[in-house]
Amino acid sequence: MDWQTLDQTYLMHTVKRLPIAIARAEGNYLFDTEGNRYLDLFTGLAVNVLGHSHPRLMQALDDQGHKFLHISNLFLNPPAIRLAERLVKHTVGEGKVYFGNSGAEATEAAMKLIYKWTVKERNGKSGIVVLKNSFHGRTLGALRLTRQPGVYQDFPQLDIPVYEIEPNDKDALREICRNHQPAAVLAEPILGAGGVVSLREEFLTAIAQICKENGMLFCMDEIQTGIGRTGTLFAYQHFGLQPDVILFAKGIGGGLPLGGIIAGKKAADVFQPGDHGTTFAPSPLSAAMGNAVLDVLLEEGVLEQGKKAADELWSQLRHLQEKYPHVISHMDGRGMMVGIRTHLNPEKVSRLQSDLLKKGILVNVTAKTVIRLLPPLTLTAGDIEFFIQTLDSYIAEKFLVKED
């Protein structure tokens, strides 16, 4: 069957899809309808942190699937209540969770929470500080905070003040706070779609301090960096910080749609009945999967296992960088979130992605010339060896001569 033609005929072209039709997935690999196998180093846009068809996730899917799939948010939902309790206790200590279905919905909820908080506090503050090249979603509200021209284009913008600063620019943040009265700062600890750019520890610390001094909400977008991806449950935890609001999604649902926000004491009781809501969230099935994800990460040692695998991956990549400095300029990221910056032009990087796909390896490209890796925490030594040897051979074959 010609899946590509059918796709182009019946699906809107909002995404450039790779030319393979997936038939099944197992462990760290995808299998297409032709029987070819692909090492998945992108995990469905950072979703499958435990790889594919993990036994604990499949058991949770079966167990909850035989109880009930949907009840709406008008009833007490034990899987969601348990998941919310665990998320709160592993982050803010005291607070509450709002569940949605996606990262964009988490951003929308955070925007409404920030506004309702300013009304409740009567502090006269308005607007949100975001970082240049940040990505917070594609719905019209989230789009207002996403700072990538190719994404927000000429769609209508909400009438809400948004202040954009360069990543790691403490002085610009202080100046905005002097000249305006923003209500919050929203930042990704590592910009994902913006090219895998890590915020420096001193900048993150400055955000927290400036928010405290100016009576603002300190908000961390952990939609891509959370759920173990960087070696801790959430990336901000590497730095001993305490955000007021944490956005999460992607990996928490174990492959099913789930997202939301965790609010600490400062904003936990802002939302009241009628302020926000959604039909499907929290999905009992997604929440059951979320509990299984936390079980595997926190109680079965996979978080630690992933850290060790990530250390080995980074070590091997650094060796390649030293071997091919004319191709690989430097790397950024943390844990299982890697941005390989290249000296190659966008066309060559796109071809590299396509050629690796033909060799059975799935990688992503972001910011046109950055090879983005978002591997599962279950990556094995054999997987790493396969990827590194394949990339090594490819660079040696294609780029022996220094690029112009």
GUDREN-841950 format. One line per 10 residues: number of its first residue (from 1); their letters; for each residue x, y, z of C-alpha. Coordinates in steps of 0.02 Angstrom, whole numbers, plus 50000, padded with zeros to 5 digits. Layout:
NUM = a = X/Y/Z | ...
# end
This chain:
1 = mdwqtldqty = 50000/50000/50000 | 50064/50173/49955 | 50052/50256/50126 | 50145/50411/50071 | 50021/50450/49932 | 49873/50417/50046 | 49950/50529/50178 | 49973/50671/50054 | 49796/50648/49990 | 49700/50642/50154
11 = lmhtvkrlpi = 49804/50726/50290 | 49837/50913/50302 | 50019/50953/50269 | 50063/51035/50435 | 50217/50925/50458 | 50354/50863/50342 | 50347/50677/50374 | 50491/50555/50349 | 50456/50431/50209 | 50428/50276/50316
21 = aiaraegnyl = 50264/50200/50378 | 50279/50126/50552 | 50204/49954/50579 | 50259/49920/50757 | 50383/49969/50892 | 50478/49872/51022 | 50610/49925/51147 | 50718/50061/51072 | 50672/50020/50892 | 50537/50059/50764
31 = fdtegnryld = 50491/49939/50623 | 50414/49997/50460 | 50289/49910/50348 | 50432/49844/50241 | 50512/49757/50390 | 50656/49880/50411 | 50716/49920/50587 | 50764/50093/50653 | 50853/50143/50813 | 50740/50278/50884
41 = lftglavnvl = 50848/50420/50948 | 50705/50545/50943 | 50570/50449/51040 | 50417/50531/50965 | 50470/50709/51006 | 50539/50665/51179 | 50386/50564/51229 | 50444/50383/51243 | 50570/50401/51384 | 50557/50214/51420
51 = ghshprlmqa = 50567/50161/51239 | 50422/50070/51157 | 50304/49940/51231 | 50389/49937/51401 | 50315/49791/51500 | 50262/49899/51647 | 50174/50021/51532 | 50086/49882/51438 | 50028/49808/51603 | 49960/49977/51661
61 = lddqghkflh = 49874/49998/51493 | 49790/49829/51510 | 49744/49849/51693 | 49665/50021/51677 | 49592/49982/51506 | 49487/49844/51583 | 49422/49960/51721 | 49368/50118/51631 | 49438/50230/51494 | 49347/50394/51521
71 = isnlflnppa = 49239/50467/51658 | 49260/50656/51630 | 49324/50773/51765 | 49157/50773/51857 | 49206/50620/51961 | 49348/50577/52078 | 49484/50497/51973 | 49599/50386/52079 | 49741/50363/51950 | 49748/50552/51921
81 = irlaerlvkh = 49740/50593/52107 | 49883/50474/52143 | 49987/50545/52000 | 49956/50724/52055 | 50009/50682/52233 | 50171/50605/52172 | 50211/50749/52055 | 50183/50875/52194 | 50287/50780/52322 | 50431/50758/52199
91 = tvgegkvyfg = 50433/50942/52151 | 50356/51086/52250 | 50319/50987/52408 | 50155/51076/52436 | 50045/51126/52291 | 49918/51067/52164 | 49912/50999/51985 | 49803/51046/51838 | 49798/50911/51704 | 49777/50943/51517
101 = nsgaeateaa = 49810/50839/51363 | 49968/50915/51290 | 50112/51036/51310 | 50019/51175/51221 | 49874/51152/51341 | 49996/51162/51486 | 50055/51330/51419 | 49876/51392/51397 | 49836/51341/51576 | 49992/51429/51640
111 = mkliykwtvk = 49945/51589/51548 | 49772/51589/51625 | 49842/51547/51796 | 49966/51692/51786 | 49826/51812/51739 | 49708/51750/51875 | 49851/51764/52000 | 49877/51948/51959 | 49691/51979/51982 | 49689/51889/52148
121 = erngksgivv = 49844/51977/52212 | 49788/52147/52143 | 49971/52186/52111 | 49948/52281/51948 | 50069/52168/51856 | 50043/52112/51678 | 50135/52013/51547 | 50261/51873/51536 | 50448/51874/51502 | 50505/51739/51379
131 = lknsfhgrtl = 50667/51696/51291 | 50712/51724/51110 | 50696/51563/51008 | 50593/51480/51145 | 50452/51361/51101 | 50297/51342/51208 | 50167/51274/51088 | 50065/51312/50931 | 49891/51356/50992 | 49856/51542/50978
141 = galrltrqpg = 49887/51576/51162 | 50045/51472/51172 | 50099/51544/51005 | 50106/51717/51086 | 50245/51652/51198 | 50336/51550/51064 | 50475/51661/50997 | 50515/51582/50829 | 50456/51684/50677 | 50440/51528/50570
151 = vyqdfpqldi = 50313/51461/50695 | 50209/51613/50743 | 50215/51690/50568 | 50069/51811/50545 | 49937/51725/50652 | 49836/51845/50760 | 49915/51882/50929 | 49829/51895/51095 | 49829/52066/51176 | 49944/52020/51319
161 = pvyeiepndk = 50113/52099/51351 | 50257/51984/51307 | 50437/52036/51339 | 50572/51944/51242 | 50753/51933/51301 | 50904/51837/51243 | 50940/51675/51337 | 51062/51701/51481 | 51044/51891/51479 | 51020/51940/51661
171 = dalreicrnh = 51038/52126/51627 | 50898/52126/51500 | 50783/52039/51626 | 50824/52167/51760 | 50794/52310/51639 | 50622/52244/51591 | 50576/52228/51774 | 50633/52408/51804 | 50538/52480/51656 | 50383/52371/51662
181 = qpaavlaepi = 50291/52263/51786 | 50285/52087/51712 | 50191/51957/51811 | 50301/51808/51770 | 50453/51736/51684 | 50429/51576/51582 | 50585/51484/51525 | 50639/51314/51463 | 50793/51255/51561 | 50859/51196/51393
191 = lgaggvvslr = 50782/51271/51236 | 50732/51120/51132 | 50659/51176/50966 | 50768/51331/50981 | 50923/51227/50946 | 50958/51138/51112 | 51026/51289/51206 | 51059/51266/51392 | 51025/51408/51511 | 51173/51441/51624
201 = eefltaiaqi = 51153/51404/51809 | 51188/51584/51856 | 51050/51643/51738 | 50922/51521/51808 | 50971/51574/51983 | 50953/51756/51932 | 50778/51723/51863 | 50725/51645/52027 | 50799/51789/52128 | 50728/51927/52017
211 = ckengmlfcm = 50555/51848/52022 | 50564/51841/52212 | 50624/52021/52228 | 50491/52087/52110 | 50345/51981/52168 | 50334/51884/52004 | 50296/51702/51965 | 50447/51596/51920 | 50386/51472/51789 | 50485/51328/51714
221 = deiqtgigrt = 50431/51248/51550 | 50486/51068/51575 | 50377/50996/51437 | 50529/50927/51344 | 50661/50927/51481 | 50555/50842/51614 | 50515/50662/51664 | 50695/50605/51681 | 50762/50667/51515 | 50909/50764/51587
231 = gtlfayqhfg = 50950/50646/51730 | 50833/50715/51863 | 50643/50707/51862 | 50642/50889/51806 | 50792/50986/51740 | 50777/51132/51862 | 50817/51008/52002 | 50999/51005/51948 | 51016/51181/52018 | 50925/51176/52184
241 = lqpdvilfak = 50792/51299/52126 | 50607/51303/52167 | 50491/51367/52031 | 50316/51430/52071 | 50243/51344/51918 | 50308/51193/51820 | 50241/51146/51649 | 50249/50962/51602 | 50190/50845/51462 | 50270/50730/51332
251 = giggglplgg = 50353/50590/51433 | 50230/50585/51578 | 50093/50493/51483 | 50202/50348/51429 | 50149/50376/51249 | 49972/50437/51282 | 49918/50620/51281 | 49943/50701/51452 | 50012/50866/51512 | 49980/51000/51641
261 = iiagkkaadv = 50052/51119/51769 | 50112/51098/51947 | 50086/51253/52053 | 50171/51283/52219 | 50088/51366/52368 | 50100/51539/52290 | 49978/51496/52151 | 49903/51327/52198 | 49731/51395/52244 | 49711/51526/52108
271 = fqpgdhgttf = 49597/51425/51994 | 49418/51407/52053 | 49276/51303/51977 | 49238/51368/51803 | 49406/51454/51777 | 49476/51317/51667 | 49439/51140/51610 | 49442/51009/51473 | 49333/50859/51429 | 49465/50725/51417
281 = apsplsaamg = 49594/50769/51549 | 49642/50695/51662 | 49622/50535/51563 | 49617/50389/51685 | 49715/50286/51558 | 49849/50418/51533 | 49861/50446/51722 | 49883/50259/51751 | 50022/50262/51622 | 50098/50413/51710
291 = navldvllee = 50104/50318/51873 | 50187/50172/51785 | 50317/50291/51710 | 50359/50359/51883 | 50366/50182/51954 | 50495/50130/51824 | 50597/50291/51836 | 50599/50315/52024 | 50574/50141/52098 | 50653/50024/51971
301 = gvleqgkkaa = 50815/50120/51943 | 50789/50170/51761 | 50824/50353/51800 | 50997/50304/51861 | 51018/50181/51718 | 50978/50320/51596 | 51106/50436/51675 | 51243/50306/51651 | 51192/50275/51470 | 51189/50463/51438
311 = delwsqlrhl = 51364/50482/51509 | 51427/50350/51389 | 51337/50430/51242 | 51411/50601/51280 | 51585/50526/51301 | 51576/50443/51131 | 51507/50601/51049 | 51646/50707/51122 | 51771/50586/51044 | 51687/50612/50875
321 = qekyphvish = 51692/50800/50900 | 51880/50791/50932 | 51902/50678/50781 | 51798/50786/50662 | 51807/50967/50722 | 51776/51028/50544 | 51604/50945/50550 | 51551/50953/50732 | 51577/51125/50810 | 51514/51089/50985
331 = mdgrgmmvgi = 51374/51007/51082 | 51245/51068/51207 | 51111/50990/51315 | 51108/50870/51461 | 51072/50687/51491 | 50967/50614/51352 | 50941/50783/51270 | 51084/50818/51150 | 51111/50953/51021 | 51255/50917/50901
341 = rthlnpekvs = 51300/51082/50820 | 51380/51065/50650 | 51478/51171/50527 | 51370/51101/50388 | 51239/51197/50291 | 51054/51151/50312 | 51050/51050/50150 | 51194/50939/50206 | 51120/50914/50380 | 50954/50865/50302
351 = rlqsdllkkg = 51044/50741/50190 | 51137/50672/50341 | 50970/50641/50427 | 50900/50554/50273 | 51056/50447/50250 | 51057/50394/50433 | 50875/50344/50413 | 50926/50230/50269 | 51056/50154/50383 | 50925/50120/50517
361 = ilvnvtaktv = 50946/50268/50635 | 50815/50401/50671 | 50879/50573/50723 | 50799/50745/50718 | 50860/50911/50651 | 50817/51075/50736 | 50872/51255/50703 | 50918/51193/50528 | 51095/51136/50570 | 51081/51055/50742
371 = irllppltlt = 51064/50867/50753 | 50947/50840/50900 | 50950/50676/50996 | 50812/50634/51121 | 50850/50450/51155 | 50755/50338/51276 | 50829/50315/51448 | 50833/50129/51407 | 50970/50155/51277 | 51096/50012/51284
381 = agdieffiqt = 51283/50004/51256 | 51247/49911/51094 | 51130/50048/51035 | 51261/50181/51072 | 51396/50082/50981 | 51283/50060/50828 | 51244/50246/50820 | 51422/50308/50850 | 51502/50187/50727 | 51373/50229/50594
391 = ldsyiaekfl = 51394/50416/50618 | 51584/50399/50622 | 51586/50302/50459 | 51465/50423/50377 | 51566/50578/50422 | 51728/50494/50367 | 51649/50447/50199 | 51559/50611/50162 | 51665/50746/50245 | 51848/50696/50237
401 = vked = 51885/50866/50161 | 51850/51018/50270 | 51684/51098/50228 | 51685/51270/50146
# end
